[in-house]
Amino acid sequence: MKELHWGIVGCGDVVENKSGPSIGGRSASRITAVMRRDLDKLQRFADQCGAKLRTTNAAEVINSREVNTVYIATPPASHREYVLAAAEARKPVLVEKPMGLCASDSRAMLAACEQAGVELFVAYYRRFHPHVLKMRELVNDGALGELIHGHVEYAMHHQPGRDWGWRTQSEISGGGLFADLLSHRIDLMASFLGSPKQVQGLRKSVHADAKPEDLATLLVQFDQGAQCTVTGNFAVQKFTDRFVLTGTQGEIRTEHLDGHGFTLERNGKTEVFHFERDRAPHVGLFDHIEDVLLRGAENRSSGKDGLAVDIVLDALRAL
């Protein structure tokens, strides 16, 4: 490959506002084909991004001779079908998160892509944000010592009667708002602490209109011994997005993961880091995909990473 000619299946809000602008303006990537069921919205987006092929049929995008890289940006219920189709077409594929409705879905997608010899990426783009890359640099340099604990706390203002669409339909989303929003944070924690080994969880409904439950907590044990607590709370009158990494010699902490900054505490000293935002949220992810497919770099947001998150989420889904 010399260029990535993207075929996008599902051009909703994420593509219009995040990933689409992240592809736009690149010298080695272009949007060639797009699929969406709403024809008017499809035509508008295709005009904006310059896609020649615009269709309501996903197979036309995946099998187009003009497309050499596929992006599945539909709700999770259709991820397995479309990823398997991309693998059959022998095309590398990026799939939105969470990767599947369950870990068995993710295993099937991973196996199909491995058998076909194509790369499988999962859209956990926060891995590539500048402040997260700095966190990783500090951890790799031993600034925290041995990592022993992580903490994720996400809370969103409860809005009675708000229609979240498919996100609160577990049969489509794979676990409601918890799966939709906390999957990013679980992935990030696993990228630091390792593969999940054991997971326990609790969930409940605080508000009668909550479907599925609006309060859940997971306790995760990782293969290297570190532990992590993950709480998703959609029943309160506040916003919280706390992410904490604790080691034997220090701690990294941010009270707003998407605030592009964090605090490092070690040796009795406190250091605060701030970073400029990328021009669009997925920029770092698409930089990475180009590095993998065009320059042979190692895939650092792979199907194996997506499977790890679904293994954790399966504990919640089983409650």
ABEGO torsion letter per residue (X at the ends): XABBBBBBBGBBAAAAAAAAAAABGBAABBBABBBBABAAAAAAAAAAAGBABBBABAAAAAABAABABBBBABBAAAAAAAAAAAAAAGBBBBBBOBABABAAAAAAAAAAAAAAGBBBBBBBAAAABAAAAAAAAAAAAGAAEBBABBBBBBBBBBBBGBBAEAAABAAAAGGEAAAAAAAAAAAAAAAAAEBBABBBBBBBBABAABOBBABBBBBBBBAAGBBBBBBBBAABABBBBBBBBBBAAEBBBBABAAAGBBBBBBGGBBBBBBBBBBABAAAAAAAAAAAAAAAGBBBABBAAAAAAAAAAAAAAAAX
